[in-house]
Amino acid sequence: MHAPGLLIVRDARFRDHVAPREHPEAPARLDAIDQAIADLANDWTEIDPRSATDDEILLTHGHEHLKFLEQLRGQRADIDADTYASTASVDVAKLAAGSTTELALRVARGEGSNAFALVRPPGHHAERERAMGFCLLNSVAIAAHALRARLGLSRIAIVDWDVHHGNGTQHIFEEDRDTFFVSLHQFPFYPGTGAINEAGRGNGEGSTLNLPLPAGCGDAEYIHLFRSVVRPALVAFRPEIILVSAGFDAHADDPLGAMRVSSATFGMLARCLREIADEICDGKLVLSLEGGYDLVALGESVSEVFRALIEDPKPVEFPTPSHRAEEFERIFRTTNARYWDSF
């Protein structure tokens, strides 16, 4: 028996992170999501956002990075060619990280069946000591560490379906055998990481599963790989909770990626993860917004994911895979077979 309902966080303050010039990671992204979900049944509970504490942040990031961010507070700055700070950005990034963490803690305690943090800026590129790729703090990584420190969870899975590889999340956990990171992403592409042979390091070897895909992949490849590679790996790992870096820039209409995923398929991926979570970890599933820069596509895709989380669960019906999708499956399973008996 699951706790009732979807938990979400959204707040006007997430719009206070504002670029000094035209930038794809803009407050209008949240406006598009709000408009898209306005017609849904409102079958969710909104949780008050909160800021991540310094102690929570320091479980993931180093003292030097936290000091760097504190020096940026109230300032406008270009951190790199892609990443900016406005006067409110540091506070907003802490709010995003804390809100994602709060949802994860509540779901892990059984206070909600699943959750979606509608937050910005995104987080999965943020390294332990570096802001990059639009990201200041790694919200999902901070949530994962809080689950372990506060509630004693021992096995946590992170699924990243953003079109860009989550380099920060991978590097933060790549030596941790009890945190399983799996990523589907366009490759080669920014940030240049996520090759198939990146499988973790040291004690964490085998705990990273990268599924790098060439430009032009779409519904057939994503759906089949979720069924044939992601699912058996998650079932074998048996996490106590699944966290999702939910980026929507693999959409066919997104200006930053070159993939061909449809809005409906993002909903199907969410249904698949919900089904897996129901099977192996009492339904505990938490999503945090990452990329997605075509406003119409973003709104439609998030709406599809909301439907997957709030409607009565139904078995996922997978279409017949393409020959190309089956070839990717063969490559990924063969490459990782030494780590996963299920392959």
C-alpha positions in Angstrom: 0.0 0.0 0.0 1.5 3.3 -1.1 1.0 6.7 0.5 -1.5 8.6 -1.6 -0.6 11.1 -4.2 2.1 12.9 -6.1 4.1 15.6 -4.2 5.4 18.6 -6.1 7.4 21.7 -5.4 7.0 24.9 -7.4 7.5 28.5 -6.4 7.7 31.9 -8.0 11.2 32.3 -6.5 12.6 29.8 -9.0 12.0 32.5 -11.7 14.4 34.9 -9.9 17.4 33.2 -11.5 17.6 35.5 -14.5 20.3 35.6 -17.3 21.9 39.0 -18.1 21.1 38.4 -21.8 19.0 36.0 -23.9 19.6 32.5 -22.6 17.8 29.1 -23.1 17.7 28.4 -19.4 15.1 31.1 -18.6 12.2 31.6 -16.2 9.7 31.2 -19.1 10.4 27.4 -18.8 8.4 27.3 -15.6 5.6 29.4 -17.1 5.3 26.8 -19.9 5.1 24.0 -17.4 2.5 25.8 -15.3 0.4 26.4 -18.3 0.7 22.8 -19.5 -0.4 21.2 -16.2 -3.1 23.7 -15.5 -5.7 21.5 -17.3 -4.8 18.4 -15.3 -6.9 17.1 -12.4 -4.6 18.9 -9.8 -4.3 15.5 -8.2 -1.2 16.3 -6.2 0.0 18.0 -3.0 2.2 21.0 -3.2 5.0 21.1 -0.6 6.6 24.3 0.6 10.1 24.8 -0.9 13.1 25.1 1.4 16.7 25.9 1.0 19.4 23.3 1.3 21.5 23.8 4.5 25.3 24.2 4.2 25.7 20.9 5.9 23.5 19.2 3.2 25.5 20.9 0.5 28.8 19.9 1.9 27.9 16.2 1.8 28.2 16.7 -2.0 30.2 19.8 -2.8 33.5 21.0 -1.3 34.1 23.9 1.0 35.8 25.8 -1.8 32.7 25.6 -4.0 30.4 26.7 -1.3 32.8 29.6 -0.5 32.8 30.5 -4.3 29.0 30.5 -4.3 28.8 32.6 -1.2 31.0 35.2 -2.8 28.6 35.3 -5.8 25.6 36.0 -3.6 24.0 39.3 -4.7 26.3 39.5 -7.7 25.8 39.3 -11.5 28.5 37.2 -13.1 29.3 34.9 -16.1 30.8 31.8 -14.5 31.6 30.3 -17.9 30.4 30.6 -21.5 27.1 28.8 -20.5 26.6 29.4 -16.8 25.6 32.7 -15.2 24.6 34.1 -11.8 22.2 36.9 -11.2 21.7 38.6 -7.9 19.3 35.9 -6.6 20.9 32.9 -8.3 22.8 31.4 -5.4 19.7 31.6 -3.1 17.6 30.1 -5.9 20.0 27.2 -6.5 20.0 26.5 -2.7 16.2 26.5 -2.8 16.2 24.1 -5.8 18.6 21.7 -4.0 16.7 21.9 -0.7 13.3 21.4 -2.3 14.5 18.4 -4.3 16.0 17.0 -1.1 12.8 17.7 0.9 10.7 15.8 -1.6 13.1 12.9 -1.6 13.0 12.7 2.2 9.2 12.8 2.3 8.8 10.1 -0.4 11.4 7.9 1.4 9.5 8.3 4.6 6.3 7.2 2.9 4.6 10.6 3.0 3.9 10.5 -0.8 3.9 7.9 -3.5 6.2 9.8 -5.8 7.3 13.4 -6.4 8.4 16.0 -9.0 10.5 19.0 -8.2 9.7 21.8 -10.7 12.8 23.7 -9.9 15.6 25.6 -11.6 18.5 26.1 -12.2 19.2 22.5 -13.2 21.9 20.6 -11.4 23.4 17.5 -13.0 26.5 19.2 -14.6 27.6 20.7 -11.3 30.8 19.0 -10.1 32.0 18.7 -6.6 34.1 21.9 -6.9 32.7 23.5 -10.1 29.6 25.1 -11.4 29.1 24.5 -15.1 26.5 23.8 -17.9 23.8 26.1 -16.5 24.2 24.3 -13.1 25.3 25.8 -9.7 24.5 23.0 -7.3 23.8 19.3 -8.0 20.3 19.0 -6.6 19.9 15.3 -7.2 23.3 14.4 -5.7 22.5 16.5 -2.7 19.2 14.7 -2.2 20.9 11.3 -2.5 23.5 12.1 0.1 20.7 13.5 2.4 18.8 10.3 2.1 21.8 8.4 3.2 22.8 10.7 6.0 19.3 11.5 7.4 17.4 8.2 6.8 20.2 5.7 6.5 19.3 4.5 3.0 22.0 2.3 1.6 21.1 1.7 -2.0 20.0 4.6 -4.2 19.5 4.7 -8.0 19.8 7.8 -10.2 18.4 7.7 -13.7 19.4 10.6 -16.0 17.5 11.0 -19.3 18.6 14.5 -20.1 20.1 14.8 -23.6 23.4 15.9 -22.0 25.4 13.5 -19.9 25.2 14.2 -16.2 29.0 14.5 -15.7 28.7 16.0 -12.2 26.4 13.3 -10.8 28.6 10.5 -12.3 31.8 11.9 -11.0 30.4 12.5 -7.5 29.3 8.9 -7.2 31.6 7.0 -9.5 33.5 5.4 -6.6 30.4 4.6 -4.6 29.2 1.0 -5.2 25.9 1.7 -3.4 24.7 4.5 -5.7 23.8 3.3 -9.2 23.9 6.0 -11.9 22.4 5.3 -15.3 22.3 7.8 -18.1 20.9 7.9 -21.7 22.4 10.8 -23.6 23.5 12.1 -26.9 27.2 11.3 -27.6 29.5 12.8 -28.5 28.0 16.0 -27.2 28.4 18.4 -24.3 30.1 18.0 -21.8 32.1 15.3 -23.6 31.7 12.6 -20.9 29.5 9.5 -20.7 31.4 7.1 -23.0 30.3 3.5 -22.9 33.5 2.5 -21.1 32.9 4.9 -18.2 31.5 2.3 -15.7 32.7 3.7 -12.3 36.0 3.6 -10.6 37.7 1.7 -7.8 35.1 0.3 -5.3 32.4 1.8 -7.5 33.3 0.0 -10.7 30.1 -1.3 -12.3 27.9 1.2 -10.5 27.8 3.5 -13.5 25.9 2.5 -16.7 26.3 4.9 -19.6 24.1 4.5 -22.7 25.6 6.9 -25.2 23.5 7.3 -28.3 24.2 9.0 -31.6 22.3 12.1 -32.7 18.9 11.3 -34.3 17.8 8.6 -31.9 14.2 8.8 -30.8 11.3 6.9 -29.4 12.2 3.5 -30.6 15.7 3.6 -29.1 14.7 5.2 -25.8 11.7 2.9 -25.2 13.5 -0.3 -26.1 16.6 0.5 -24.1 14.5 1.3 -21.0 12.9 -2.1 -21.4 16.0 -4.1 -22.2 18.8 -2.5 -20.4 17.7 0.1 -17.8 14.9 -2.1 -16.3 17.0 -5.3 -15.7 19.8 -3.3 -14.3 17.5 -1.5 -11.8 15.8 -4.7 -10.8 19.2 -6.4 -10.2 20.5 -3.4 -8.2 17.2 -3.2 -6.1 17.5 0.4 -4.9 15.4 1.7 -2.0 14.5 4.8 -4.0 14.9 6.0 -7.6 15.8 9.6 -8.3 15.5 11.0 -11.8 17.4 13.8 -13.5 14.4 14.6 -15.7 15.6 16.7 -18.6 13.5 17.1 -21.7 16.0 18.4 -24.2 16.1 15.0 -26.0 12.8 16.1 -27.5 12.6 16.4 -31.3 11.8 20.1 -31.1 14.5 21.1 -28.6 17.0 23.7 -29.9 20.0 22.4 -28.0 19.9 18.6 -28.7 19.6 16.5 -31.9 17.5 13.7 -30.7 13.9 12.8 -31.8 12.0 11.8 -28.6 8.3 12.7 -28.5 6.4 14.2 -25.6 4.4 11.0 -25.3 7.5 8.9 -24.9 8.7 10.9 -21.9 5.4 9.9 -20.3 6.1 6.3 -21.2 9.6 6.5 -19.7 8.0 7.8 -16.5 5.4 5.0 -16.5 8.2 2.5 -16.9 10.1 3.9 -14.0 6.9 4.0 -11.9 6.3 0.3 -12.7 9.9 -0.6 -11.8 9.7 1.4 -8.5 6.4 -0.3 -7.6 8.1 -3.6 -8.1 11.3 -3.1 -6.3 11.1 -0.1 -3.9 7.5 0.4 -2.8 6.9 3.0 -5.6 9.5 5.5 -4.3 10.3 7.7 -7.3 11.4 11.3 -7.3 12.0 13.5 -10.3 13.9 16.8 -10.5 13.7 19.1 -13.5 16.9 19.4 -15.5 16.9 20.6 -19.2 14.3 21.2 -21.9 14.4 24.4 -23.8 11.6 24.4 -26.4 8.8 25.8 -24.3 5.9 24.0 -26.0 7.8 20.7 -26.0 8.8 21.1 -22.4 5.2 21.8 -21.3 3.8 18.9 -23.2 6.5 16.5 -22.0 6.1 17.4 -18.3 2.4 17.1 -18.7 2.8 13.6 -20.0 5.0 12.7 -17.1 2.5 14.2 -14.6 -0.2 11.9 -16.1 2.1 8.9 -15.7 2.6 9.8 -12.1 -1.0 10.6 -11.1 -3.1 8.2 -13.1 -3.8 4.7 -12.1 -0.8 2.6 -12.9 -1.1 0.5 -16.0 1.4 -2.0 -17.4 3.7 -0.3 -20.0 3.0 -1.6 -23.5 6.2 -1.4 -25.5 6.1 -1.1 -29.3 8.0 -3.5 -31.4 11.7 -2.5 -31.3 13.6 -1.4 -34.4 16.6 -3.3 -35.7 18.7 -0.2 -34.7 17.4 -0.3 -31.2 18.1 -4.0 -30.8 21.7 -3.4 -32.0 22.2 -0.8 -29.3 20.8 -3.2 -26.8 23.3 -5.9 -27.9 26.2 -3.4 -27.6 25.3 -2.1 -24.2 24.5 -5.5 -22.7 27.7 -7.1 -24.0 29.9 -4.2 -22.8 28.4 -4.3 -19.3 27.8 -8.1 -19.0 30.8 -8.5 -16.5 29.0 -6.2 -14.1 25.4 -7.4 -14.5 24.3 -11.1 -14.4 21.0 -9.9 -15.9 22.8 -9.0 -19.1 
